[in-house]
Amino acid sequence: MATATATTKTTEVTPPVVVDPNRCDIKKVESGTLWSRHSFGEVIGKAVDPEHGLIFSLRNDDGLEWGIAASVFEKEFNTADQVGISEKMSRTKVIEALKDNPRTVMTVTFHKKPDHKAIATLLEAGKGELTTRKWNKAVKDAIAGEVTVLVGYHTGTFDEHQRLYFTKVGGKVDAKRRFRLVDPRTITKLVVNRTEFVVK
C-alpha cells in the first residue's frame, strides 16, 4: 500500500503589539545605571583574534551585527538547544517551564493540529487494506498531528484559545511565518536555559 502523509495548513499569524519592557531610554542612561542583557539572534561566525582570543560574530533579531569574546558569551548568553540536564515530567510541569520563561530563546517540540481533509485522505488510502492493529495506529498517528520543532521565544501572550504566540528566530525565517501559535497542551519537549524538559 502506498504511504500517504497528512499535511497541515499554515496560516499567517499576527501577534498583538506587546511593549518590550527591556527597551531602555538611552537619554536616561548615566554612569552607575544598572543593566541586564536582552537580545535574540544567532552566531554567524567565529574567529581567533591574536589579542582577544576566540571571537563570536553575532547578528541579532534586528539585523545588527557585532563581535564578542567567547568568554563573555559563555558567561552571559543562553542558547536555544544546548542541554546540560534532561528531565522527564508531566505535561503540566513542562507547560509551567514554558510559561515561566518569556523572552528567553528556546526550542519547542509539539504536535501541530492536522487538517481534517488531509486526515480523511490519509485514512481513505488505507481503508480495507490494513489489519485492525495497523488501522488503529494509522488513526492515532493522523489525529496526533505533525511533529513540529520551533526555535525562538515568546512574550507570555496568548490568543482567545489559550494558544501561545511564538516568534521564530535565526536562519532564513519567512517573514509571513515568523509568528506561530503553539498550543501548550500539544508540547512533547522543551529546551530552555540548558535544560531539556520531556513529557513522560
Secondary structure, DSSP 8 states (H G I E B T S, - for coil): --------------------TT---GGG--TT--------EEEEEEEEETTTEEEEEEEETTS-EEEEEHHHHHHH---SS--SEEEEE-HHHHHHHHHT-TT--EEEEEEE---HHHHHHHHHHHTTTS-HHHHHHHHHHHHH-EEEEEEEEEEEEE-TTS-EEEEE-SSS--GGGSEEEE-GGGEEEEEETTEEEEE-
